Amino acid sequence: MISKDYEKIADQINQSAHRGVTVVEGKGWYSKKEVDILIVLARKYESQEIFHYIKNIDPHAMVSQTFCHGVFGEGFDKMK
């Protein structure tokens, strides 16, 4: 997720959805501007709640949602 309000969004997700958020520093190739990218791992049923937080803070945020087969570690499944 990319937004100029990434700190507010990260705080909201962390405090309200009780999910960890990772910030990755990046650079937009088209704009050549520095950007901060938020990565959030969540279960599918949590996504609408997280989207709600993002939309309320920055309705113009760029969000990518992907499907994965599993997430393993603290707060998710144990490694097999």
PDB file of N, CA, C and O in Angstrom, chain B, residues numbered from 101:
ATOM      1  N   MET B 101       0.839  -1.146   0.000  1.00  0.00           N
ATOM      2  CA  MET B 101       0.000   0.000   0.000  1.00  0.00           C
ATOM      3  C   MET B 101       0.898   1.227   0.000  1.00  0.00           C
ATOM      4  O   MET B 101       1.880   1.284   0.741  1.00  0.00           O
ATOM      5  N   ILE B 102       0.570   2.190  -0.814  1.00  0.00           N
ATOM      6  CA  ILE B 102       1.352   3.429  -0.894  1.00  0.00           C
ATOM      7  C   ILE B 102       0.416   4.602  -0.626  1.00  0.00           C
ATOM      8  O   ILE B 102      -0.646   4.720  -1.237  1.00  0.00           O
ATOM      9  N   SER B 103       0.827   5.465   0.295  1.00  0.00           N
ATOM     10  CA  SER B 103       0.041   6.648   0.639  1.00  0.00           C
ATOM     11  C   SER B 103       0.945   7.675   1.293  1.00  0.00           C
ATOM     12  O   SER B 103       1.914   7.333   1.970  1.00  0.00           O
ATOM     13  N   LYS B 104       0.615   8.928   1.080  1.00  0.00           N
ATOM     14  CA  LYS B 104       1.351  10.000   1.761  1.00  0.00           C
ATOM     15  C   LYS B 104       1.052   9.978   3.268  1.00  0.00           C
ATOM     16  O   LYS B 104       1.830  10.508   4.061  1.00  0.00           O
ATOM     17  N   ASP B 105      -0.060   9.374   3.655  1.00  0.00           N
ATOM     18  CA  ASP B 105      -0.461   9.272   5.057  1.00  0.00           C
ATOM     19  C   ASP B 105      -0.132   7.888   5.628  1.00  0.00           C
ATOM     20  O   ASP B 105      -0.874   7.358   6.454  1.00  0.00           O
ATOM     21  N   TYR B 106       0.981   7.312   5.182  1.00  0.00           N
ATOM     22  CA  TYR B 106       1.309   5.942   5.567  1.00  0.00           C
ATOM     23  C   TYR B 106       1.448   5.759   7.072  1.00  0.00           C
ATOM     24  O   TYR B 106       1.102   4.697   7.591  1.00  0.00           O
ATOM     25  N   GLU B 107       1.949   6.773   7.794  1.00  0.00           N
ATOM     26  CA  GLU B 107       2.126   6.635   9.240  1.00  0.00           C
ATOM     27  C   GLU B 107       0.779   6.517   9.955  1.00  0.00           C
ATOM     28  O   GLU B 107       0.618   5.685  10.847  1.00  0.00           O
ATOM     29  N   LYS B 108      -0.188   7.352   9.563  1.00  0.00           N
ATOM     30  CA  LYS B 108      -1.527   7.289  10.170  1.00  0.00           C
ATOM     31  C   LYS B 108      -2.180   5.940   9.879  1.00  0.00           C
ATOM     32  O   LYS B 108      -2.796   5.333  10.755  1.00  0.00           O
ATOM     33  N   ILE B 109      -2.038   5.485   8.644  1.00  0.00           N
ATOM     34  CA  ILE B 109      -2.640   4.207   8.248  1.00  0.00           C
ATOM     35  C   ILE B 109      -1.982   3.058   9.001  1.00  0.00           C
ATOM     36  O   ILE B 109      -2.675   2.171   9.499  1.00  0.00           O
ATOM     37  N   ALA B 110      -0.663   3.061   9.089  1.00  0.00           N
ATOM     38  CA  ALA B 110       0.051   2.004   9.802  1.00  0.00           C
ATOM     39  C   ALA B 110      -0.367   1.967  11.268  1.00  0.00           C
ATOM     40  O   ALA B 110      -0.597   0.890  11.818  1.00  0.00           O
ATOM     41  N   ASP B 111      -0.468   3.128  11.901  1.00  0.00           N
ATOM     42  CA  ASP B 111      -0.896   3.183  13.302  1.00  0.00           C
ATOM     43  C   ASP B 111      -2.310   2.635  13.461  1.00  0.00           C
ATOM     44  O   ASP B 111      -2.580   1.874  14.390  1.00  0.00           O
ATOM     45  N   GLN B 112      -3.211   3.017  12.563  1.00  0.00           N
ATOM     46  CA  GLN B 112      -4.604   2.569  12.648  1.00  0.00           C
ATOM     47  C   GLN B 112      -4.706   1.054  12.485  1.00  0.00           C
ATOM     48  O   GLN B 112      -5.414   0.397  13.248  1.00  0.00           O
ATOM     49  N   ILE B 113      -4.015   0.503  11.509  1.00  0.00           N
ATOM     50  CA  ILE B 113      -4.042  -0.945  11.285  1.00  0.00           C
ATOM     51  C   ILE B 113      -3.446  -1.681  12.483  1.00  0.00           C
ATOM     52  O   ILE B 113      -3.992  -2.686  12.939  1.00  0.00           O
ATOM     53  N   ASN B 114      -2.338  -1.180  12.982  1.00  0.00           N
ATOM     54  CA  ASN B 114      -1.666  -1.820  14.114  1.00  0.00           C
ATOM     55  C   ASN B 114      -2.527  -1.781  15.369  1.00  0.00           C
ATOM     56  O   ASN B 114      -2.630  -2.783  16.077  1.00  0.00           O
ATOM     57  N   GLN B 115      -3.141  -0.648  15.651  1.00  0.00           N
ATOM     58  CA  GLN B 115      -3.910  -0.482  16.889  1.00  0.00           C
ATOM     59  C   GLN B 115      -5.313  -1.081  16.801  1.00  0.00           C
ATOM     60  O   GLN B 115      -5.791  -1.662  17.775  1.00  0.00           O
ATOM     61  N   SER B 116      -5.975  -0.951  15.660  1.00  0.00           N
ATOM     62  CA  SER B 116      -7.372  -1.385  15.555  1.00  0.00           C
ATOM     63  C   SER B 116      -7.532  -2.811  15.028  1.00  0.00           C
ATOM     64  O   SER B 116      -8.373  -3.564  15.518  1.00  0.00           O
ATOM     65  N   ALA B 117      -6.728  -3.181  14.034  1.00  0.00           N
ATOM     66  CA  ALA B 117      -6.828  -4.528  13.463  1.00  0.00           C
ATOM     67  C   ALA B 117      -5.863  -5.496  14.157  1.00  0.00           C
ATOM     68  O   ALA B 117      -5.914  -6.705  13.930  1.00  0.00           O
ATOM     69  N   HIS B 118      -4.992  -4.955  14.999  1.00  0.00           N
ATOM     70  CA  HIS B 118      -4.003  -5.761  15.726  1.00  0.00           C
ATOM     71  C   HIS B 118      -3.152  -6.598  14.763  1.00  0.00           C
ATOM     72  O   HIS B 118      -2.899  -7.782  14.984  1.00  0.00           O
ATOM     73  N   ARG B 119      -2.726  -5.936  13.695  1.00  0.00           N
ATOM     74  CA  ARG B 119      -1.855  -6.567  12.702  1.00  0.00           C
ATOM     75  C   ARG B 119      -0.560  -5.779  12.629  1.00  0.00           C
ATOM     76  O   ARG B 119      -0.555  -4.557  12.771  1.00  0.00           O
ATOM     77  N   GLY B 120       0.527  -6.482  12.409  1.00  0.00           N
ATOM     78  CA  GLY B 120       1.812  -5.835  12.220  1.00  0.00           C
ATOM     79  C   GLY B 120       1.867  -5.178  10.852  1.00  0.00           C
ATOM     80  O   GLY B 120       1.190  -5.604   9.916  1.00  0.00           O
ATOM     81  N   VAL B 121       2.657  -4.164  10.753  1.00  0.00           N
ATOM     82  CA  VAL B 121       2.835  -3.436   9.496  1.00  0.00           C
ATOM     83  C   VAL B 121       4.332  -3.257   9.271  1.00  0.00           C
ATOM     84  O   VAL B 121       5.058  -2.849  10.178  1.00  0.00           O
ATOM     85  N   THR B 122       4.785  -3.558   8.074  1.00  0.00           N
ATOM     86  CA  THR B 122       6.185  -3.358   7.710  1.00  0.00           C
ATOM     87  C   THR B 122       6.268  -2.195   6.734  1.00  0.00           C
ATOM     88  O   THR B 122       5.484  -2.115   5.789  1.00  0.00           O
ATOM     89  N   VAL B 123       7.212  -1.300   6.961  1.00  0.00           N
ATOM     90  CA  VAL B 123       7.427  -0.164   6.063  1.00  0.00           C
ATOM     91  C   VAL B 123       8.691  -0.437   5.250  1.00  0.00           C
ATOM     92  O   VAL B 123       9.754  -0.723   5.801  1.00  0.00           O
ATOM     93  N   VAL B 124       8.550  -0.342   3.934  1.00  0.00           N
ATOM     94  CA  VAL B 124       9.674  -0.527   3.018  1.00  0.00           C
ATOM     95  C   VAL B 124       9.877   0.786   2.273  1.00  0.00           C
ATOM     96  O   VAL B 124       8.930   1.344   1.718  1.00  0.00           O
ATOM     97  N   GLU B 125      11.105   1.274   2.262  1.00  0.00           N
ATOM     98  CA  GLU B 125      11.405   2.501   1.519  1.00  0.00           C
ATOM     99  C   GLU B 125      11.579   2.163   0.047  1.00  0.00           C
ATOM    100  O   GLU B 125      12.250   1.192  -0.302  1.00  0.00           O
ATOM    101  N   GLY B 126      10.971   2.971  -0.809  1.00  0.00           N
ATOM    102  CA  GLY B 126      11.059   2.732  -2.244  1.00  0.00           C
ATOM    103  C   GLY B 126      11.174   4.037  -3.013  1.00  0.00           C
ATOM    104  O   GLY B 126      11.219   5.123  -2.435  1.00  0.00           O
ATOM    105  N   LYS B 127      11.220   3.901  -4.314  1.00  0.00           N
ATOM    106  CA  LYS B 127      11.303   5.064  -5.191  1.00  0.00           C
ATOM    107  C   LYS B 127      10.406   4.810  -6.395  1.00  0.00           C
ATOM    108  O   LYS B 127      10.545   3.797  -7.081  1.00  0.00           O
ATOM    109  N   GLY B 128       9.489   5.729  -6.646  1.00  0.00           N
ATOM    110  CA  GLY B 128       8.628   5.604  -7.811  1.00  0.00           C
ATOM    111  C   GLY B 128       9.446   5.865  -9.071  1.00  0.00           C
ATOM    112  O   GLY B 128      10.066   6.920  -9.207  1.00  0.00           O
ATOM    113  N   TRP B 129       9.448   4.927  -9.967  1.00  0.00           N
ATOM    114  CA  TRP B 129      10.291   5.094 -11.156  1.00  0.00           C
ATOM    115  C   TRP B 129       9.764   6.184 -12.083  1.00  0.00           C
ATOM    116  O   TRP B 129      10.549   6.930 -12.667  1.00  0.00           O
ATOM    117  N   TYR B 130       8.465   6.282 -12.223  1.00  0.00           N
ATOM    118  CA  TYR B 130       7.881   7.307 -13.084  1.00  0.00           C
ATOM    119  C   TYR B 130       8.105   8.696 -12.482  1.00  0.00           C
ATOM    120  O   TYR B 130       8.560   9.611 -13.169  1.00  0.00           O
ATOM    121  N   SER B 131       7.782   8.844 -11.199  1.00  0.00           N
ATOM    122  CA  SER B 131       7.874  10.158 -10.552  1.00  0.00           C
ATOM    123  C   SER B 131       9.272  10.479 -10.048  1.00  0.00           C
ATOM    124  O   SER B 131       9.607  11.645  -9.835  1.00  0.00           O
ATOM    125  N   LYS B 132      10.094   9.440  -9.855  1.00  0.00           N
ATOM    126  CA  LYS B 132      11.432   9.581  -9.268  1.00  0.00           C
ATOM    127  C   LYS B 132      11.368  10.095  -7.830  1.00  0.00           C
ATOM    128  O   LYS B 132      12.359  10.606  -7.310  1.00  0.00           O
ATOM    129  N   LYS B 133      10.197   9.961  -7.180  1.00  0.00           N
ATOM    130  CA  LYS B 133      10.022  10.419  -5.804  1.00  0.00           C
ATOM    131  C   LYS B 133      10.147   9.240  -4.841  1.00  0.00           C
ATOM    132  O   LYS B 133       9.786   8.108  -5.161  1.00  0.00           O
ATOM    133  N   GLU B 134      10.676   9.546  -3.639  1.00  0.00           N
ATOM    134  CA  GLU B 134      10.770   8.542  -2.588  1.00  0.00           C
ATOM    135  C   GLU B 134       9.360   8.234  -2.085  1.00  0.00           C
ATOM    136  O   GLU B 134       8.538   9.136  -1.923  1.00  0.00           O
ATOM    137  N   VAL B 135       9.093   6.954  -1.842  1.00  0.00           N
ATOM    138  CA  VAL B 135       7.802   6.534  -1.307  1.00  0.00           C
ATOM    139  C   VAL B 135       8.030   5.521  -0.195  1.00  0.00           C
ATOM    140  O   VAL B 135       9.036   4.812  -0.179  1.00  0.00           O
ATOM    141  N   ASP B 136       7.092   5.464   0.723  1.00  0.00           N
ATOM    142  CA  ASP B 136       7.117   4.454   1.767  1.00  0.00           C
ATOM    143  C   ASP B 136       5.981   3.490   1.491  1.00  0.00           C
ATOM    144  O   ASP B 136       4.833   3.898   1.313  1.00  0.00           O
ATOM    145  N   ILE B 137       6.308   2.206   1.455  1.00  0.00           N
ATOM    146  CA  ILE B 137       5.360   1.161   1.097  1.00  0.00           C
ATOM    147  C   ILE B 137       5.030   0.375   2.356  1.00  0.00           C
ATOM    148  O   ILE B 137       5.928  -0.074   3.068  1.00  0.00           O
ATOM    149  N   LEU B 138       3.736   0.210   2.632  1.00  0.00           N
ATOM    150  CA  LEU B 138       3.305  -0.578   3.772  1.00  0.00           C
ATOM    151  C   LEU B 138       2.977  -1.995   3.320  1.00  0.00           C
ATOM    152  O   LEU B 138       2.311  -2.197   2.305  1.00  0.00           O
ATOM    153  N   ILE B 139       3.449  -2.966   4.082  1.00  0.00           N
ATOM    154  CA  ILE B 139       3.117  -4.362   3.827  1.00  0.00           C
ATOM    155  C   ILE B 139       2.382  -4.875   5.065  1.00  0.00           C
ATOM    156  O   ILE B 139       2.877  -4.779   6.188  1.00  0.00           O
ATOM    157  N   VAL B 140       1.187  -5.421   4.831  1.00  0.00           N
ATOM    158  CA  VAL B 140       0.369  -5.960   5.909  1.00  0.00           C
ATOM    159  C   VAL B 140      -0.033  -7.377   5.527  1.00  0.00           C
ATOM    160  O   VAL B 140      -0.591  -7.597   4.451  1.00  0.00           O
ATOM    161  N   LEU B 141       0.243  -8.330   6.393  1.00  0.00           N
ATOM    162  CA  LEU B 141      -0.218  -9.700   6.182  1.00  0.00           C
ATOM    163  C   LEU B 141      -1.440  -9.910   7.059  1.00  0.00           C
ATOM    164  O   LEU B 141      -1.392  -9.715   8.273  1.00  0.00           O
ATOM    165  N   ALA B 142      -2.533 -10.308   6.430  1.00  0.00           N
ATOM    166  CA  ALA B 142      -3.785 -10.490   7.163  1.00  0.00           C
ATOM    167  C   ALA B 142      -4.581 -11.611   6.520  1.00  0.00           C
ATOM    168  O   ALA B 142      -4.351 -11.980   5.368  1.00  0.00           O
ATOM    169  N   ARG B 143      -5.505 -12.134   7.271  1.00  0.00           N
ATOM    170  CA  ARG B 143      -6.404 -13.150   6.728  1.00  0.00           C
ATOM    171  C   ARG B 143      -7.447 -12.479   5.839  1.00  0.00           C
ATOM    172  O   ARG B 143      -7.742 -11.294   5.987  1.00  0.00           O
ATOM    173  N   LYS B 144      -7.996 -13.259   4.916  1.00  0.00           N
ATOM    174  CA  LYS B 144      -8.961 -12.719   3.950  1.00  0.00           C
ATOM    175  C   LYS B 144     -10.128 -12.022   4.644  1.00  0.00           C
ATOM    176  O   LYS B 144     -10.558 -10.952   4.214  1.00  0.00           O
ATOM    177  N   TYR B 145     -10.635 -12.618   5.703  1.00  0.00           N
ATOM    178  CA  TYR B 145     -11.793 -12.019   6.377  1.00  0.00           C
ATOM    179  C   TYR B 145     -11.463 -10.704   7.080  1.00  0.00           C
ATOM    180  O   TYR B 145     -12.376  -9.970   7.459  1.00  0.00           O
ATOM    181  N   GLU B 146     -10.183 -10.391   7.262  1.00  0.00           N
ATOM    182  CA  GLU B 146      -9.773  -9.122   7.873  1.00  0.00           C
ATOM    183  C   GLU B 146      -9.611  -8.002   6.848  1.00  0.00           C
ATOM    184  O   GLU B 146      -9.482  -6.835   7.219  1.00  0.00           O
ATOM    185  N   SER B 147      -9.617  -8.347   5.578  1.00  0.00           N
ATOM    186  CA  SER B 147      -9.277  -7.357   4.541  1.00  0.00           C
ATOM    187  C   SER B 147     -10.262  -6.201   4.459  1.00  0.00           C
ATOM    188  O   SER B 147      -9.838  -5.060   4.271  1.00  0.00           O
ATOM    189  N   GLN B 148     -11.549  -6.450   4.591  1.00  0.00           N
ATOM    190  CA  GLN B 148     -12.520  -5.358   4.480  1.00  0.00           C
ATOM    191  C   GLN B 148     -12.341  -4.340   5.600  1.00  0.00           C
ATOM    192  O   GLN B 148     -12.472  -3.137   5.376  1.00  0.00           O
ATOM    193  N   GLU B 149     -12.044  -4.816   6.798  1.00  0.00           N
ATOM    194  CA  GLU B 149     -11.787  -3.917   7.917  1.00  0.00           C
ATOM    195  C   GLU B 149     -10.554  -3.050   7.633  1.00  0.00           C
ATOM    196  O   GLU B 149     -10.567  -1.844   7.878  1.00  0.00           O
ATOM    197  N   ILE B 150      -9.509  -3.664   7.122  1.00  0.00           N
ATOM    198  CA  ILE B 150      -8.278  -2.933   6.810  1.00  0.00           C
ATOM    199  C   ILE B 150      -8.509  -1.934   5.682  1.00  0.00           C
ATOM    200  O   ILE B 150      -8.031  -0.802   5.751  1.00  0.00           O
ATOM    201  N   PHE B 151      -9.236  -2.342   4.646  1.00  0.00           N
ATOM    202  CA  PHE B 151      -9.568  -1.412   3.556  1.00  0.00           C
ATOM    203  C   PHE B 151     -10.363  -0.225   4.083  1.00  0.00           C
ATOM    204  O   PHE B 151     -10.168   0.902   3.628  1.00  0.00           O
ATOM    205  N   HIS B 152     -11.250  -0.465   5.031  1.00  0.00           N
ATOM    206  CA  HIS B 152     -12.054   0.608   5.632  1.00  0.00           C
ATOM    207  C   HIS B 152     -11.149   1.642   6.301  1.00  0.00           C
ATOM    208  O   HIS B 152     -11.347   2.845   6.130  1.00  0.00           O
ATOM    209  N   TYR B 153     -10.163   1.178   7.058  1.00  0.00           N
ATOM    210  CA  TYR B 153      -9.230   2.105   7.716  1.00  0.00           C
ATOM    211  C   TYR B 153      -8.464   2.922   6.682  1.00  0.00           C
ATOM    212  O   TYR B 153      -8.316   4.136   6.821  1.00  0.00           O
ATOM    213  N   ILE B 154      -7.979   2.248   5.646  1.00  0.00           N
ATOM    214  CA  ILE B 154      -7.207   2.946   4.606  1.00  0.00           C
ATOM    215  C   ILE B 154      -8.060   4.006   3.931  1.00  0.00           C
ATOM    216  O   ILE B 154      -7.637   5.153   3.793  1.00  0.00           O
ATOM    217  N   LYS B 155      -9.262   3.625   3.510  1.00  0.00           N
ATOM    218  CA  LYS B 155     -10.151   4.546   2.781  1.00  0.00           C
ATOM    219  C   LYS B 155     -10.522   5.764   3.626  1.00  0.00           C
ATOM    220  O   LYS B 155     -10.614   6.877   3.107  1.00  0.00           O
ATOM    221  N   ASN B 156     -10.734   5.555   4.928  1.00  0.00           N
ATOM    222  CA  ASN B 156     -11.087   6.681   5.803  1.00  0.00           C
ATOM    223  C   ASN B 156      -9.947   7.672   5.952  1.00  0.00           C
ATOM    224  O   ASN B 156     -10.190   8.868   6.117  1.00  0.00           O
ATOM    225  N   ILE B 157      -8.718   7.203   5.897  1.00  0.00           N
ATOM    226  CA  ILE B 157      -7.564   8.097   6.053  1.00  0.00           C
ATOM    227  C   ILE B 157      -7.118   8.663   4.716  1.00  0.00           C
ATOM    228  O   ILE B 157      -6.858   9.862   4.614  1.00  0.00           O
ATOM    229  N   ASP B 158      -7.024   7.827   3.690  1.00  0.00           N
ATOM    230  CA  ASP B 158      -6.574   8.287   2.367  1.00  0.00           C
ATOM    231  C   ASP B 158      -7.309   7.510   1.268  1.00  0.00           C
ATOM    232  O   ASP B 158      -6.870   6.432   0.869  1.00  0.00           O
ATOM    233  N   PRO B 159      -8.419   8.055   0.786  1.00  0.00           N
ATOM    234  CA  PRO B 159      -9.187   7.353  -0.254  1.00  0.00           C
ATOM    235  C   PRO B 159      -8.433   7.213  -1.577  1.00  0.00           C
ATOM    236  O   PRO B 159      -8.875   6.483  -2.463  1.00  0.00           O
ATOM    237  N   HIS B 160      -7.304   7.902  -1.719  1.00  0.00           N
ATOM    238  CA  HIS B 160      -6.512   7.829  -2.948  1.00  0.00           C
ATOM    239  C   HIS B 160      -5.292   6.919  -2.813  1.00  0.00           C
ATOM    240  O   HIS B 160      -4.455   6.864  -3.715  1.00  0.00           O
ATOM    241  N   ALA B 161      -5.189   6.211  -1.699  1.00  0.00           N
ATOM    242  CA  ALA B 161      -4.057   5.297  -1.490  1.00  0.00           C
ATOM    243  C   ALA B 161      -4.053   4.217  -2.568  1.00  0.00           C
ATOM    244  O   ALA B 161      -5.102   3.796  -3.056  1.00  0.00           O
ATOM    245  N   MET B 162      -2.858   3.785  -2.923  1.00  0.00           N
ATOM    246  CA  MET B 162      -2.700   2.683  -3.879  1.00  0.00           C
ATOM    247  C   MET B 162      -2.566   1.397  -3.075  1.00  0.00           C
ATOM    248  O   MET B 162      -1.650   1.249  -2.266  1.00  0.00           O
ATOM    249  N   VAL B 163      -3.497   0.463  -3.310  1.00  0.00           N
ATOM    250  CA  VAL B 163      -3.540  -0.775  -2.538  1.00  0.00           C
ATOM    251  C   VAL B 163      -3.490  -1.964  -3.484  1.00  0.00           C
ATOM    252  O   VAL B 163      -4.185  -1.997  -4.500  1.00  0.00           O
ATOM    253  N   SER B 164      -2.671  -2.924  -3.141  1.00  0.00           N
ATOM    254  CA  SER B 164      -2.599  -4.174  -3.894  1.00  0.00           C
ATOM    255  C   SER B 164      -2.924  -5.313  -2.940  1.00  0.00           C
ATOM    256  O   SER B 164      -2.335  -5.421  -1.865  1.00  0.00           O
ATOM    257  N   GLN B 165      -3.868  -6.164  -3.344  1.00  0.00           N
ATOM    258  CA  GLN B 165      -4.228  -7.325  -2.539  1.00  0.00           C
ATOM    259  C   GLN B 165      -3.887  -8.566  -3.344  1.00  0.00           C
ATOM    260  O   GLN B 165      -4.259  -8.678  -4.512  1.00  0.00           O
ATOM    261  N   THR B 166      -3.185  -9.491  -2.724  1.00  0.00           N
ATOM    262  CA  THR B 166      -2.814 -10.718  -3.426  1.00  0.00           C
ATOM    263  C   THR B 166      -3.258 -11.932  -2.629  1.00  0.00           C
ATOM    264  O   THR B 166      -3.468 -11.852  -1.419  1.00  0.00           O
ATOM    265  N   PHE B 167      -3.394 -13.033  -3.306  1.00  0.00           N
ATOM    266  CA  PHE B 167      -3.738 -14.301  -2.687  1.00  0.00           C
ATOM    267  C   PHE B 167      -2.456 -15.067  -2.403  1.00  0.00           C
ATOM    268  O   PHE B 167      -1.557 -15.122  -3.242  1.00  0.00           O
ATOM    269  N   CYS B 168      -2.378 -15.652  -1.225  1.00  0.00           N
ATOM    270  CA  CYS B 168      -1.245 -16.532  -0.946  1.00  0.00           C
ATOM    271  C   CYS B 168      -1.778 -17.823  -0.328  1.00  0.00           C
ATOM    272  O   CYS B 168      -2.865 -17.844   0.249  1.00  0.00           O
ATOM    273  N   HIS B 169      -1.021 -18.872  -0.451  1.00  0.00           N
ATOM    274  CA  HIS B 169      -1.455 -20.174   0.047  1.00  0.00           C
ATOM    275  C   HIS B 169      -1.320 -20.305   1.550  1.00  0.00           C
ATOM    276  O   HIS B 169      -2.017 -21.113   2.164  1.00  0.00           O
ATOM    277  N   GLY B 170      -0.441 -19.530   2.152  1.00  0.00           N
ATOM    278  CA  GLY B 170      -0.290 -19.624   3.594  1.00  0.00           C
ATOM    279  C   GLY B 170       0.699 -18.621   4.132  1.00  0.00           C
ATOM    280  O   GLY B 170       1.632 -18.210   3.442  1.00  0.00           O
ATOM    281  N   VAL B 171       0.480 -18.229   5.380  1.00  0.00           N
ATOM    282  CA  VAL B 171       1.412 -17.374   6.106  1.00  0.00           C
ATOM    283  C   VAL B 171       1.747 -18.118   7.388  1.00  0.00           C
ATOM    284  O   VAL B 171       0.857 -18.559   8.114  1.00  0.00           O
ATOM    285  N   PHE B 172       3.014 -18.249   7.654  1.00  0.00           N
ATOM    286  CA  PHE B 172       3.457 -19.037   8.802  1.00  0.00           C
ATOM    287  C   PHE B 172       4.286 -18.162   9.725  1.00  0.00           C
ATOM    288  O   PHE B 172       5.135 -17.393   9.274  1.00  0.00           O
ATOM    289  N   GLY B 173       4.033 -18.284  11.019  1.00  0.00           N
ATOM    290  CA  GLY B 173       4.762 -17.512  12.008  1.00  0.00           C
ATOM    291  C   GLY B 173       3.815 -16.959  13.044  1.00  0.00           C
ATOM    292  O   GLY B 173       2.636 -17.314  13.065  1.00  0.00           O
ATOM    293  N   GLU B 174       4.314 -16.095  13.903  1.00  0.00           N
ATOM    294  CA  GLU B 174       3.532 -15.562  15.004  1.00  0.00           C
ATOM    295  C   GLU B 174       2.261 -14.879  14.514  1.00  0.00           C
ATOM    296  O   GLU B 174       2.315 -14.023  13.631  1.00  0.00           O
ATOM    297  N   GLY B 175       1.136 -15.248  15.076  1.00  0.00           N
ATOM    298  CA  GLY B 175      -0.139 -14.661  14.702  1.00  0.00           C
ATOM    299  C   GLY B 175      -0.813 -15.380  13.535  1.00  0.00           C
ATOM    300  O   GLY B 175      -1.940 -15.048  13.169  1.00  0.00           O
ATOM    301  N   PHE B 176      -0.132 -16.358  12.953  1.00  0.00           N
ATOM    302  CA  PHE B 176      -0.675 -17.104  11.819  1.00  0.00           C
ATOM    303  C   PHE B 176      -0.478 -18.594  12.088  1.00  0.00           C
ATOM    304  O   PHE B 176      -0.447 -19.012  13.245  1.00  0.00           O
ATOM    305  N   ASP B 177      -0.345 -19.389  11.046  1.00  0.00           N
ATOM    306  CA  ASP B 177      -0.178 -20.837  11.188  1.00  0.00           C
ATOM    307  C   ASP B 177       1.246 -21.181  11.614  1.00  0.00           C
ATOM    308  O   ASP B 177       2.188 -20.433  11.352  1.00  0.00           O
ATOM    309  N   LYS B 178       1.381 -22.333  12.279  1.00  0.00           N
ATOM    310  CA  LYS B 178       2.718 -22.832  12.609  1.00  0.00           C
ATOM    311  C   LYS B 178       3.355 -23.422  11.369  1.00  0.00           C
ATOM    312  O   LYS B 178       2.666 -23.973  10.510  1.00  0.00           O
ATOM    313  N   MET B 179       4.673 -23.309  11.273  1.00  0.00           N
ATOM    314  CA  MET B 179       5.379 -23.901  10.149  1.00  0.00           C
ATOM    315  C   MET B 179       5.219 -25.405  10.168  1.00  0.00           C
ATOM    316  O   MET B 179       5.244 -26.037  11.225  1.00  0.00           O
ATOM    317  N   LYS B 180       5.054 -25.966   8.991  1.00  0.00           N
ATOM    318  CA  LYS B 180       4.837 -27.418   8.881  1.00  0.00           C
ATOM    319  C   LYS B 180       6.156 -28.139   8.827  1.00  0.00           C
ATOM    320  O   LYS B 180       6.186 -29.366   8.734  1.00  0.00           O
TER     321      LYS B 180
END
